[in-house]
Amino acid sequence: MTEVNKQRFYKKLAVTGLAFTLVGAGTLGLHSLHFTGEPTVASAAAETYTTTANLNIRSGPSTSNAIIATVKQGTQLTVIGQAASGWLKVSYQGKTGYVSSEYVKKSASSTTKTYVTTANLNIRSGPSTSSAIVVTVKQGTQLTATEQPSNGWLKVSYQGKTGYVSTQYVKESTGSSEPAPAPAASVYVATANLNVRTTASTSGAVMATLKAGTQLDVTAKAANGWLKITYQGKVGYVSGQYVRALAGMKVVSNPESIQVVVNKQNKLPENYVPKDLVYTTIPFTFKEQTEKKKMRSEAAAAIAQLFAGAKKQGVTLLGVSAYRSHATQSALFSSYVQRDGYDKAATYSALPGTSEHETGLGIDVTKGDGTCAAQDCFGGTKEAAWLDAHAAEYGFIIRYPKGKDAVTGYKYEPWHLRYVGKPVAQAIKSKGITLEEYYGIK
């Protein structure tokens, strides 16, 4: 077989599901296939394609990229862009990847349609009000329809989730002329543990009790200082006495980005959970295998390299706290409110959704003997000095540097590292600025 024919043969096997087995057995020399750079992906209207063979979905437009998933012949994929060299960018079950166009074909009536909700609306797991609620979306939300309407229900895709909505509360988008939904003027939060009631009165039955710091979906003002809210797909009422509007706070649109900026003005989507959390391999101040030892996979690999690099230079570090779930942050903030009141608690603790620990990219560290953990005394140690000098070499920044309280909203924390990747970290370090200043945002 000629070298050219070998390359074609290997490429075909690598793209189809057969390669999944053969490569694992070590029979194919796929390292011999080289692709230089990543082609620019051209944006395109979402279209549905069907696989013509068992097919690998890869992390990039090349057989040298990692396999995200292997799908069977006949699987429908949503194509969201075109890449060079015959590859397509696709979305499948909430994952984004690339497939060879050689093994897919456009489905009949493939062009998807975009609909806009005309009211706050539940997306359900099946075409019935008896089906479980997958997520509740606000009026004006755009949904991608993946099937034609049937029996008054529409199958839709939204933020990687698939479900059904009643056609009674959606209308087909008219494209570019469709006005974008007006953003909420404020984010509302509970300033104390708060009862949600069935009516705008303390005589109404309690539907749920929310913790201090919980974000509220306020839909209207009711009489006598009460607010009408939507909670878990149900309408309820809360006393405005225990609710505060945080003017100017926005929900970030790129929570999965390594460079996402989360602070007192920019919060994560409600109940956000990073998709690629893994346990780090670094030592911590405690033995238990808890969520606090987790980080996103890229950050976890980088922090291991940072610890190893420090060790080689005679500096021993320990992890104190990495990932913190939304539920954990909610409980933590609520406990501080109970102890010190909302206003004081907000000066030293992050509202749920605004903590960097919830991104899976932040970690608190300390000395090898465990002392000065998350305390001001850490700032005067050789470990803090080493981190300040070398963290950027591994893609980390000191997230809350000295003298930048007015920019970051937090006092100097020499122990709090944030992974942003080497290029950004080194640029921030060289300029002596913060993440906010680097991106020119508040």
VENHU-V8778 format. One record per helix or strand of 2 or more residues. SS is the DSSP state (H for helix, E for strand). FROM is the first residue (numbers start at 1). TO is the last residue. If there is no record, write none. Layout:
# VENHU-V8778
ss->[SS:SS]
from->[FROM:FROM]
to->[TO:TO]
This chain:
# VENHU-V8778
ss->[H:H:H:E:E:E:E:E:E:H:E:E:E:E:E:E:E:H:E:H:E:E:E:E:H:E:E:H:E:E:E:E:H:E:H:E:H:H:H:E:H:H:E:H:E:H:H]
from->[3:18:30:42:55:67:76:87:95:101:104:113:121:133:142:153:161:167:170:175:186:194:206:215:223:226:234:240:243:250:266:277:291:294:297:317:326:342:356:362:376:382:396:405:413:422:435]
to->[15:24:32:51:58:71:82:92:100:103:111:117:124:137:145:158:166:169:172:177:190:197:210:221:225:231:239:242:247:251:267:279:293:296:312:321:340:348:359:367:380:394:400:408:419:431:439]
